[in-house]
Amino acid sequence: MEKRIFDVFPKKMLGIALIFSSVLFIFSTLLYLFTRTPNVVAIIAVSLITYTNTLTALFVCSEKLRRNSLPYIVLLIILVAVSVGILVFEIYYLLAGKFVAEIVEPGYAALGLLILLILGYFANQIVEKITPELYWRVGRFLGEDYINVVYVSAFAMIGPAIAFFGVTSLDPYMGFLTLLIAFMPIPGKIRNIRMYLRREEIAKTVEETIRKWLLSIPAIKDVPEIKVYSLGPLAFAEFGVMVSELIRDRLEVLGDSIRVPIVDMIGNLVGIHAYLSTTKDTQVLVGIPAEDSKVSSKLTG
């Protein structure tokens, strides 16, 4: 008898996160073309970064994508490099232009940045709130970059707000500070790249943790194989479990007893795929009291 357990982070959540990231990126790009303030350029760079964690979850959740991680790390490096490049270029442009103010429509710039702040906040809350409770850590991982949009947008509003009241000369200086603040999420992404380089070590640690925990359950007789697909921050686990024939009618209950604690304990798992099979032979040991190689009278009365 065999029982299959398949549980994975909902892919619709990844679609929602991608929609929010796209809205933030497109809106901030259009806002910059309309207002020409460096404060908005910082949001463009930060909105690009919001794609990275969703990209990680997408590759781990997909059975086809997680088996070949090279496209993932290439895309991750490209996103981080483009984001850093945008910030560095704009800083160089400000320094080369000696902080000449080019902002137009400062009122619309301030309003647009307020909208971006609200969008970033709602993106964070929606992604985290509608994530299944079992995968709350994955939901927080997806939503954390939207908070950076909130922080940077809040600071970016200062320059256009001052310009709205007639002091446009301060906008490039405030934009310079906003661009520096926009570097805030970059160290975390570099850390993710370093974790990717250690993915085999991380996968081995997760594998050993799962095996040790499974074998601590008396009903489980053996764990023949465990495969962990890790991209660093997130992972997916596949394993088979041999259980006692005595509990063949309780495989459904045992499956839930395995699924929930493992996902909750590991923390960075986006899902598991497990097979529960009963052993062919079951030994039952019975102890009988004996005296001088004969059955004890205490047993027979």
C-alpha positions as CSV (number, residue, x, y, z in Angstrom):
1,M,0.0,0.0,0.0
2,E,1.3,3.5,-0.9
3,K,0.2,7.0,0.0
4,R,1.4,10.1,-1.9
5,I,1.8,13.4,-0.2
6,F,2.2,16.5,-2.4
7,D,2.1,20.0,-0.9
8,V,3.5,23.1,-2.4
9,F,3.3,26.9,-2.0
10,P,0.3,28.2,-4.1
11,K,1.5,29.4,-7.5
12,K,-1.3,32.0,-7.6
13,M,0.6,33.8,-4.8
14,L,3.6,34.1,-7.1
15,G,1.3,35.5,-9.8
16,I,0.0,38.1,-7.4
17,A,3.5,39.1,-6.4
18,L,4.6,39.4,-10.0
19,I,1.6,41.7,-10.8
20,F,2.5,44.0,-7.9
21,S,6.1,44.2,-8.9
22,S,5.1,45.0,-12.5
23,V,2.7,47.7,-11.4
24,L,5.3,49.3,-9.3
25,F,8.0,49.2,-12.0
26,I,5.8,50.5,-14.8
27,F,4.2,53.2,-12.7
28,S,7.5,54.5,-11.3
29,T,9.0,54.5,-14.8
30,L,6.1,56.5,-16.3
31,L,6.2,58.8,-13.3
32,Y,9.9,59.6,-13.9
33,L,9.3,60.3,-17.6
34,F,6.6,62.7,-16.6
35,T,8.5,64.5,-13.7
36,R,12.2,64.0,-14.3
37,T,13.2,63.8,-10.7
38,P,16.0,61.5,-9.4
39,N,13.9,60.6,-6.4
40,V,11.7,58.5,-8.7
41,V,14.7,56.8,-10.3
42,A,15.4,55.3,-6.9
43,I,12.0,53.7,-6.9
44,I,12.6,52.3,-10.3
45,A,15.7,50.5,-9.0
46,V,14.0,49.3,-5.9
47,S,10.9,48.0,-7.8
48,L,13.2,45.9,-10.0
49,I,14.6,44.3,-6.8
50,T,11.0,43.2,-5.8
51,Y,11.1,40.6,-8.7
52,T,14.1,38.7,-7.2
53,N,12.4,36.9,-4.3
54,T,9.4,35.9,-6.4
55,L,11.8,34.6,-9.0
56,T,13.5,32.4,-6.3
57,A,10.1,31.0,-5.2
58,L,9.0,30.4,-8.8
59,F,12.0,28.4,-9.7
60,V,11.8,26.2,-6.6
61,C,8.1,25.6,-6.9
62,S,8.2,24.5,-10.5
63,E,9.2,20.9,-11.1
64,K,10.9,21.7,-14.4
65,L,12.7,24.9,-13.4
66,R,14.1,23.6,-10.1
67,R,16.1,20.9,-11.8
68,N,18.2,23.5,-13.7
69,S,19.1,26.4,-11.6
70,L,21.5,28.2,-14.0
71,P,18.8,30.4,-15.6
72,Y,17.7,31.5,-12.1
73,I,21.1,32.7,-11.0
74,V,21.7,34.4,-14.3
75,L,18.4,36.3,-14.0
76,L,19.0,37.1,-10.4
77,I,22.4,38.6,-11.1
78,I,21.0,40.6,-14.1
79,L,18.2,42.1,-12.0
80,V,20.6,43.1,-9.2
81,A,23.2,44.4,-11.7
82,V,20.6,46.5,-13.6
83,S,19.2,47.9,-10.3
84,V,22.7,48.9,-9.1
85,G,23.5,50.2,-12.5
86,I,20.5,52.5,-12.5
87,L,21.4,53.9,-9.1
88,V,25.1,54.4,-10.0
89,F,24.3,56.0,-13.3
90,E,21.9,58.5,-11.8
91,I,24.3,59.4,-9.0
92,Y,27.0,60.0,-11.7
93,Y,24.6,62.1,-13.7
94,L,23.8,64.3,-10.7
95,L,27.5,64.7,-9.9
96,A,28.4,65.5,-13.5
97,G,25.6,67.9,-13.8
98,K,26.5,69.6,-10.5
99,F,23.1,68.9,-9.0
100,V,21.1,71.0,-11.5
101,A,17.4,70.7,-10.8
102,E,15.4,69.2,-13.7
103,I,12.1,68.4,-11.9
104,V,8.9,69.3,-13.6
105,E,5.4,68.9,-12.1
106,P,6.6,68.5,-8.5
107,G,3.1,68.2,-7.2
108,Y,2.4,65.2,-9.4
109,A,5.8,63.8,-8.4
110,A,4.9,64.0,-4.7
111,L,1.4,62.5,-5.4
112,G,2.8,59.7,-7.5
113,L,5.4,58.8,-4.8
114,L,2.6,58.7,-2.3
115,I,0.7,56.3,-4.5
116,L,3.8,54.1,-4.8
117,L,4.2,54.1,-1.0
118,I,0.6,53.0,-0.6
119,L,1.0,50.3,-3.4
120,G,4.1,49.0,-1.7
121,Y,2.4,48.8,1.7
122,F,-0.6,47.0,0.3
123,A,1.6,44.6,-1.8
124,N,3.4,43.6,1.4
125,Q,0.2,43.2,3.4
126,I,-1.7,41.3,0.8
127,V,1.1,38.9,-0.1
128,E,1.7,38.1,3.6
129,K,-1.9,38.0,4.7
130,I,-3.3,35.6,2.0
131,T,-0.3,33.3,2.2
132,P,-1.3,29.9,3.8
133,E,-0.4,29.9,7.5
134,L,1.9,26.9,7.0
135,Y,4.0,28.9,4.6
136,W,4.1,32.1,6.5
137,R,7.9,32.4,6.3
138,V,7.7,32.1,2.5
139,G,5.1,34.8,2.4
140,R,7.2,37.0,4.5
141,F,10.2,36.3,2.2
142,L,8.1,37.4,-0.8
143,G,6.7,40.5,0.9
144,E,9.9,41.9,2.5
145,D,11.1,43.7,-0.7
146,Y,7.8,45.7,-0.9
147,I,8.6,47.3,2.5
148,N,11.8,48.7,0.9
149,V,9.5,50.5,-1.7
150,V,7.6,52.0,1.2
151,Y,10.7,53.3,3.0
152,V,12.3,54.7,-0.1
153,S,9.1,56.3,-1.3
154,A,8.5,58.0,2.0
155,F,12.0,59.6,1.9
156,A,11.7,60.3,-1.9
157,M,8.6,62.5,-1.3
158,I,10.6,65.1,0.6
159,G,12.3,66.6,-2.5
160,P,9.3,67.0,-4.7
161,A,7.2,68.3,-1.8
162,I,9.8,71.1,-1.1
163,A,9.9,71.8,-4.9
164,F,6.1,72.1,-5.0
165,F,6.4,75.1,-2.6
166,G,9.0,76.7,-4.9
167,V,12.4,75.5,-3.8
168,T,13.3,73.3,-6.7
169,S,17.1,73.6,-6.2
170,L,17.0,71.1,-3.3
171,D,15.4,68.3,-5.3
172,P,18.6,66.9,-6.8
173,Y,20.3,66.9,-3.3
174,M,17.4,65.1,-1.8
175,G,17.4,62.8,-4.8
176,F,21.0,62.0,-4.2
177,L,20.2,60.9,-0.6
178,T,17.2,58.9,-1.8
179,L,19.4,57.1,-4.3
180,L,21.8,56.1,-1.5
181,I,19.0,54.8,0.6
182,A,17.8,52.8,-2.4
183,F,21.0,50.6,-2.1
184,M,19.4,49.3,1.2
185,P,18.1,45.9,-0.3
186,I,21.2,45.2,-2.4
187,P,23.3,43.5,0.4
188,G,20.4,41.1,1.0
189,K,20.4,40.1,-2.7
190,I,24.2,39.6,-2.6
191,R,23.6,37.4,0.4
192,N,21.1,35.4,-1.7
193,I,23.7,34.9,-4.4
194,R,26.2,33.7,-1.9
195,M,23.6,31.3,-0.5
196,Y,23.0,30.0,-4.0
197,L,26.7,29.1,-4.2
198,R,26.3,27.2,-1.0
199,R,23.1,25.5,-2.2
200,E,24.5,21.9,-2.0
201,E,25.6,22.4,1.6
202,I,22.2,23.9,2.5
203,A,20.4,21.0,0.8
204,K,22.5,18.5,2.7
205,T,21.7,20.2,6.0
206,V,18.0,20.2,5.2
207,E,18.2,16.5,4.1
208,E,19.9,15.4,7.3
209,T,17.3,17.4,9.4
210,I,14.4,15.7,7.6
211,R,15.9,12.2,7.9
212,K,16.7,12.6,11.6
213,W,13.2,13.8,12.4
214,L,11.4,11.1,10.3
215,L,13.4,8.3,11.9
216,S,12.5,9.5,15.3
217,I,8.9,8.4,14.6
218,P,8.4,4.8,15.8
219,A,6.1,3.9,12.9
220,I,8.7,4.8,10.3
221,K,11.1,2.0,9.5
222,D,13.3,3.5,6.9
223,V,13.8,6.6,4.7
224,P,15.5,5.2,1.6
225,E,16.1,8.4,-0.2
226,I,15.7,12.2,0.2
227,K,16.3,14.8,-2.5
228,V,16.4,18.4,-1.6
229,Y,16.4,21.1,-4.4
230,S,17.8,24.3,-2.9
231,L,18.4,27.7,-4.5
232,G,19.8,29.0,-1.2
233,P,17.0,31.0,0.5
234,L,14.2,28.4,-0.5
235,A,14.1,24.7,-1.1
236,F,11.8,21.8,-2.1
237,A,12.1,18.3,-0.7
238,E,11.2,14.9,-2.1
239,F,11.5,11.7,-0.1
240,G,10.2,8.2,0.3
241,V,9.2,6.6,3.7
242,M,8.8,3.0,4.6
243,V,6.3,2.5,7.4
244,S,5.0,-0.5,9.4
245,E,2.3,-2.6,7.9
246,L,0.5,-2.3,11.2
247,I,-0.6,1.2,10.4
248,R,-1.5,0.8,6.8
249,D,-5.0,2.1,7.5
250,R,-3.6,5.2,9.2
251,L,-1.4,6.5,6.3
252,E,-3.6,9.5,5.8
253,V,-3.2,10.6,9.4
254,L,0.6,9.9,9.3
255,G,0.9,11.9,6.1
256,D,-0.5,15.0,7.7
257,S,1.6,14.3,10.8
258,I,4.7,14.4,8.6
259,R,3.8,17.2,6.2
260,V,2.9,20.0,8.7
261,P,5.8,19.6,11.2
262,I,8.5,19.3,8.4
263,V,7.4,22.4,6.6
264,D,7.1,24.3,9.8
265,M,10.3,23.1,11.2
266,I,12.6,23.7,8.2
267,G,11.1,27.1,7.5
268,N,12.5,27.7,4.0
269,L,10.6,24.8,2.3
270,V,8.1,25.8,-0.4
271,G,6.7,22.3,-0.5
272,I,7.3,18.6,-0.1
273,H,6.6,15.5,-2.3
274,A,6.6,12.3,-0.3
275,Y,5.7,8.6,-0.8
276,L,4.6,6.5,2.2
277,S,4.9,2.8,1.6
278,T,4.2,-0.1,4.0
279,T,6.9,-2.7,4.6
280,K,6.4,-6.2,3.2
281,D,7.4,-8.0,6.4
282,T,6.4,-7.0,9.9
283,Q,7.9,-8.6,12.9
284,V,6.1,-8.6,16.2
285,L,8.2,-9.6,19.3
286,V,6.3,-11.1,22.2
287,G,8.0,-11.5,25.6
288,I,7.0,-14.7,27.5
289,P,8.2,-15.2,31.1
290,A,10.1,-18.5,31.5
291,E,11.9,-20.5,34.2
292,D,14.5,-23.1,33.3
293,S,13.6,-22.9,29.6
294,K,10.0,-23.7,30.4
295,V,6.9,-21.5,30.3
296,S,6.5,-19.9,33.7
297,S,3.5,-20.9,35.8
298,K,3.0,-17.3,36.3
299,L,1.8,-17.0,32.7
300,T,-0.5,-20.1,32.8
301,G,-1.8,-19.5,36.2
